[in-house]
Structures are given as C-alpha cells and as structure tokens.
Amino acid sequence: MHLAYPAVLAALLFCVGVYGVLARRNAILVLMSVELMLNAVNLNLVAFDVWLRDALHSGQALTLFTITIAAAEIGLGLAIVLLVYRNRGSSDIDRLTALADPAGPGGDGPARPGSGAAQDGPGTTAGDEKAEATA
C-alpha cells in the first residue's frame, strides 16, 4: 500500500472539517467537524505507523490517546451545547457572544443592574439603603 492514498484521504477529511468549523453556525455541526479533523489526524498516525514499520506501534498508541481525548471533548462539548440550548432555545454560535460577562475579565466594566454595585452616594450602595429600609 502506498502512503499517498491514506495521506490524501486524511488531507481531504481535514479540509472538510476545517470548512465545517469555519462555515457552520450550529454548535453540533461544529463539534462534528472537529471530530472529522481528529479522525484525519488518527488516519495519518496509523498510516505512518504502518509505513515506518515501528516496532513499538507508537502511532497506534497516540491514536488511542487521541480517541480518548476526542471522547472527552465531545462529552463536555455536548453538555455545554445542551445547557446553552435549554437556556437560549438555540444552539446558534453567533448568539453565544451574549453569554460574555459585560464587566469583562477584570471587572472594570459598567455595573449590572441589581448587583448592588451601583453607588448612590459617597460610601453607600443601593443594597445598603434597601437593607436599612427593611430593618
């Protein structure tokens, strides 16, 4: 068997996977495209392992690790997609940017309403006045 046949097939699978990641808007289809790319890598690992006649079969061992990581990635990815679908009603990737924290990673952004961080005066917050009014 020539090495060119599985290498070309793997390249085609990888290209289809890259196109799927870049062009799709559905999160499930993006995860399937990532799986296609991982399968292309697995095909290359096994093909080169056979071609090099490695005594330790390190290509096949790496393929097992890749399959394990792919299974974990798909499990976590599907859990996240299902959670987003339950909360938002859609698994559209363009709408996932609305999940970002408006304050940003450092917390320097504008305060969210109802968070108790709005200043009413010097040294007092809206939450303090509500607590005094109910006491």
Secondary structure, 3 states (H helix, E strand, C coil): CCCHHHHHHHHHHHHHHHHHHHHCCEHHHHHHHHHHHHHHHHHHHHHHHHHHCCCCCHHHHHHHHHHHHHHHHHHHHHHHHHHHHHHHCCCEHHHHHHHCCCCCCCCCCCCCCCCCCCEEECCEEHHHHHHHHHC
